[in-house]
Amino acid sequence: MSANLAPGVSRREVWAWAMYDFANSGYTTVVITAVFSAYFVGVVAGGATWGTLAWTSALSLSYALIILSAPLLGAYADAYACKKRLLLLCTLGCVASTAALALAGPGTLGIAVLFIVLSSLCFGSGENLIAAFLPEIARTDALGRVSGWGWGFGYLGGLVSLGASLAYVSWAQAHGQTAAQFVPVCMLITAALFALASLPTFLFLRERSQPQLQAGAKHSARVAFARFAQTLREAGRYRDLLRFLACTVSYQAGISAVITLAAIYADQVMGFSTQDTLMLILLVNVTASVGAVLFGHLQDRLGHVATLSLTLLGWMLMIGLAWAAEGPPLFWLAANIAGLCMGASQSAGRAIVGLLAPPTRLAEFFGLWGQAVKLASILGPMTYGLSSWLSGGDHRQAMLITGSYFVIGLLLLASVDLKRGRRAALVDQPHSAVG
């Protein structure tokens, strides 16, 4: 492992960095994918036809807030070398808001929307900040492997949170409890595990960046705006990054739709119970962990673009199988192909941004990546939600329409030249701060 790490980086520090992926994966697995999404539609919204659209709209609002704030938050973190402090604030916000989802029950739409927006905003902001540490701890030729370790470890964290929730749900159902009784407890379990598992990150991960300020510059939010404005003026220098961000918007739209609506699709189309869905997501997290690690090693050998192309082809296969599935066996196969591709594509995307980001602007450029991911997180689920609504609840058609995003992403990826993009990143000069 040591040969893959940047000088001065210990194995313990890489473990502490990966532990954040371990910690926050419980939120996406339990809240967004497996438990709260179906609970929101079936219980909070009372099974109304507008429930799926309300769920995707609430998430889209949080993603819109991230789109507006991510590059500025990243520019501020780079200017003042405070990624870790901002990460702590985002973590506390997500943990508290996730715990507050326990207050949501039948008819409490306002409470559910408020805390899903707040928790998702804090989660997405923290996700961008932790990713910005990757180029500081990994060698350039090992970004794929180290990113893959983080994602792979992260899916194991999702397994822990989901496993704990599944155990509680099984116990609660055996004692005659309803979803309105056991889902709030699952939110508390998820929040507690997030808080506990993230502790090593704040104890052992180092802030290596240096403040990008002129001598005597004042501590001001104006610095973030000035840095981001300069990045916009120089956008033409980073054409390969821009092309990859466009590619990211497309393929991540498809991934976001699958992640956000998997439990709803399983419930509405396949007739899965809550326990069936939890078991499915549990197994998918195993395959996702395997996919992240295996493809992480593969992309450093085969190439990032080629590896990501393979995963997008896999996503297309998965969409076709899910659309054609009439019973559980074929749907289980499709779900596990999605797991393999999910781990691989998420890991590859983070590594590619690490290559294309200037060393003095890591948080800002990962903020741009986060902006692209969250724009995708609006497009994908909203496309699915609107397709389902306009078709009178035809989830199969909605799934097929959403799959077109992977085709577009593959076409856009062909235009990205990583060597040229890396050269542009390395000739970058530090910003001059506003005093």
N, C-alpha and C positions, 0 to 999 in steps of 0.2 A: 504493500500500500504506500509506503513512504516515498517510493520513486515517482508516484503520481501527484505528490503534494508540492506546493510552492515552498521555497526555502523558509525555514523558521516555523513551519506549520506542523504541529504534532498530530498524532492519530487521535488523541483525546479531543483536540479542537474540532477535527473533522466530524467525529462522533457527536460532539455538542451541536455542530451546525446541522447535521442530519437529524438530530433529535427534534428540531423544530418541525421538519417535515413529518416526523413521527407524531408530534403533538397535534399539529393543526389538521391532519388528515381525518381525524375523528369528526371534525366539524362537517367537512364535505360529505363524508361517508354516511353519517347518521342524520345530520340535519338536512342537507341539500338533497341527498340521493335516496336513502333507504327508508327513513322513518317520518320526518316532519313534513316532507313534501306531500306524501299520501295522506297524512293526518290533516294537513291544511285543507286539502281538497275535500276529503271525506267527512271530516268532523267539524273543523272551524267554519268551512263554507257550507256545511251540511249537504254535501254531494250535489250542489247546484251546478248547472251547466257552465256557469261562468267561473267556476272554481279554479280550473287549470289556467285560464287567462289571468285571473287575479294573482295566482302564485307566480307566474312568469313576469307579470307586471311589477310585483313587489321586488323581485330579484333584479329586474331591469332598472328600476329606480336606483338601487344600491350600486349597480354597475355604472350607471350614468354619473353618479357622484365620484366614483373612482376614476372614470375617464377624465373628469374635470380636475381632479386633485393629484393624480399619480405623478405626472412629470414634475409638477411644482414641489410636491413632497420630496421626490428624489433629488431635485436640484438643491433644495434646502439641506437635505442630508449630506450631499457631497460638499456643499459650501462650508458647512460647519462640522463635518466629520462626525455626524450624530446618528448614523443608521441604527445603532444598537439601542439608543435611548428612544427613538421613535418606534422601533420594533416593540419595545416593552409597553409603550402606551397603546399600540394597536392590539397587543395580546391581551392586556387587561380589559380593553373595550370589548373584544370578541368574547372573552370568557364570561364577563358580566352579562352581556346581551344574550348569549346562549342560555345561561342560567335563567334569565328572565323569560325565555320562551316557555318555561314551565307554567307561566301564568295564562297561556293561551288555551282556550277550551271552546266548546260549542258557542258560536255566535260572537266570539271576541275577535272579530276581524281586525279592528284597529290595533289591538295589542299585538297580535300576531304579525301584522305588517310592519309596525314600528320596530319591533325587535329583530325581525328577519332582515330589515334594511340596515339597521345599525350593526348587527353581527356580521353581515356579509361585507359591509363597507370596511370594518376593522380587519376582517380576515383578508380581503383582497389587498389592502394596503400593506399588511404584514407580509403577505406572500411576495410582493415585489421587493420589499426591503431585505428579506432573508436571501432571495435569489441574488441580490447585488453583492453578497459576500463570496459567491462562487469563484469569480476570477481572482480573488485575493488568496484563496486557499488551495487552488488546484493549478497544476502546470497547464500551459496552453494546449499541449497535445494530449491531456488527460481530462479535459473538461467534460467529455461525454461520460467517461467512467465515473467520475466523482459525482456528477449530476445524477447519473443512474443509481449510484449508491443511495443518494438522498431520497430520490423518488421511491426506490425499492424499500428502503427503511420506512418511508412515510406510509406506504400502503400497509405495512405491518402494524403501524400505529392505528390506521383505520380499522384493521382487523381486531385490535384490542378493544377499541371503543364499541365497535359493532358486536363483538362477542359478548362484552359485558351487557350491552343493551338486549341482545338476543336471550341471554340467560335470564335477565330480569323479566322480559316479555313472556318467556315460557313459564316462569314461576307465576307471574301475574295472571295469565290466561288460565292456568291450572286452578287458580283460586277464584275464578269467575270475574276478574276485573275486565273493564272495557278499555278501549284505546284512550278515552278521555282521562282514564286513571293512570295508565302505565306510560304513555308517551311523555307527559311532563317529567316523570322520574328519569326517563332516558335522556332528556335535555340536561338535567342536573349531573348525571353520570358523565356525559360528554364534556360539559364545562369543567368538571373537576379533573378529569384525565388530561385535558388540554393544559390546564394550569400546572399540574404536577409534572407532566412530561416535558414542558418547555423550560423548566428550571435549569437543566444543564447548559442550555444555550446562553442564558444570561450569566451563568457562573464562569464558563470556560471559553466562549467565543470572543476573540479579540477584535477591537475596532482598529484596523490597520490604516485606514484612509487618513489623509492629512487635510486640514482645512484649506480650502481654495480661496483664500482671501488676501487682499492687499494689506500691507501693514497699516494698522490704525482703522481698518474698516469696521463699521458699527454692526452689531448683531441686529439684523433686520430682515423681515420677510421680503423686502425689495430685492435682496440678493437673489432669491430663488426665481423671482419674475425676470430679473435681468439675465440670469444664466439661461433660463428656458427660452427667452426671446432671442438670445444669440444662437441657440441651437436651431430654432426655426429659421433664422436667417441663413444658417449654414447647411440646411437640410440637403441641398443638392450634392454635398460632399459625401453623403452617406446613402447613395442610391440603392446599394444592395441591402442595407438595413431596412430602408423604406419598402423595398420589394418583399423582403421577408416578413415585415410587419403586415403588409397586405395579405400575404399568404397565411400568416398566423390568424388574421381576422376570419378568413374563410374556413380553414380546417378546424379552428377552435370553435367556430359557430356550430359545426356538426357535433363536436365532442361535448360542448356545453348542453346541447339539446339532449343528448343521450344521458349524460350524468344527471341533469336536472329532472328529466321526465322518466327515467328508467322505472322507478317504483310505480308511477302512475300508469305507465304502459303495461307493466306486469299485472297490476291490479285490474285495469279496465279491459285489457285485451286477453290476457292469459288466465285471468281469474285467480291470481295468486293471493293467498292470505298474507297478513303482516309477517308471520313467521316464515312462510315460503320466500317472501321477498328478502328478508334478512339473511336467510341461508344462501340465496342466490348472490347477494352483494358480498357476503362473506367469502364465497369461493372466487368471485371476480377480483376481490382485493388480493388474493393469493396469486392469481395469474398476472395481475397488474404489477405486483412486486417482482415476479420472475421476469416479466417483459422489460421492466425498467432496468434491471441489472444486466440482463443478457444483451439487450440492444444498446445499453450504455457502452459496453465493451466493443460491440460490433461497430458502432458509429465512429469510434476512434481508429478503427482499422479500415472499414469499408468507405467511410466518409459520411459526414453529417447529412448532406443532401440526399445521397443514395439511401441511407437508412430511413430517413423520414419519408421518402417516397414509398418505400416498402410498407411502412405502417399505414400510409394513406390508402394504399391498395387494400390492406387488411380491413380498414374501416369500411370501404365500399362493400367488401364481401360480407361483413357483419350486418350492414344495413339490409342487404338482399336477403340474408337468412332470417333476420327478425321480421321482415315484411312477409316472408313466405311461411313463417312458422304457424302451424295450426294447433300445436300442442307443446307441452313443456320440453321434450327432448331437443328439438331444433332450436328453441328459444334459449335453452341452457348453453348450447354450442355457440350461438351467436353472442351471448353475454360474455362467455369466456374469451372469445376472439376479441371482443371489445376490451376486455381486461388487458390482454397482451399488448394491444395497440395503444391503449390509453397510457400505460406506463412508459412505453417506448416513445410515443409522440411528445408527451409532456417533458420527458428528460431531454430529448433531442432539441426541442425548442429552446429550453433554457440554456443549453450548451452553445447553440448557435448565437444567441444574443450575447453570451459571454465572449465569443470571438469577435463580434462586430462592435462591441461597446468600447469607447476610449477609456483607458485606465483611470483617468481623472474624473470621469463622469459616469461611473458604474450605476449608482442609484438612480440617476436621472434617466439613463437609457433603459434600465430595467423598468423604470416607471413608464416609459413609452411602450415597452413590451406589455406591461400590465394594462396599459390603456387599450392596446390592441386586443388582448385577451378578454377584457371586460366589454369592449364593443361587440366582440364575438358572442359574449355571454348574453347580450341583449338580442342580437340578431337571431341566433340559433333557437333558443327557447321561445322567443316571440313568433318566429316563423312557424314553429311547431304548434304553439298555442292558437295562433290565428287560423292555421290550416285545419286544426281539429275543430275549432269553433265554427268556421265557415262551412265545413263539410258535415256538420251535424254530429260531431263526435267520432269521425273516422280516424282513429289513431294510426292505422296502417298507412293510409295515404299521407298523413302528416309525417310519419317516419321516412317514407320514401322521398318526399319533397325535401326534407332536411338533409338527406344524404347527398344532395347535389352540391353541398358546400365542400365536400371532400374532393369532388372532381375539379372544382374551380381551384381549390388549394393546390392540388397536384400540378395543374397547369401553371400557376403563378410561381411555384417552387422552381420550375425549370429555368426561370430567368435570373435566379440568384447565383452570383459568383462569390464564394466565400473568400477566396484568396484576395481578390480585389477589395472586398469589404474589410478584410483584416488590415490591409495596407492603409486604407483610409482611416481606420481607427487608431493606428499606431503613429500617424503623423499629426494627430490632434494636439493642439496646444491648450494648456489650462486657461480657463476663463479668467478674465480680470474682474474682480468683484466690485460691486458698487459700494462706495463708502458712505 
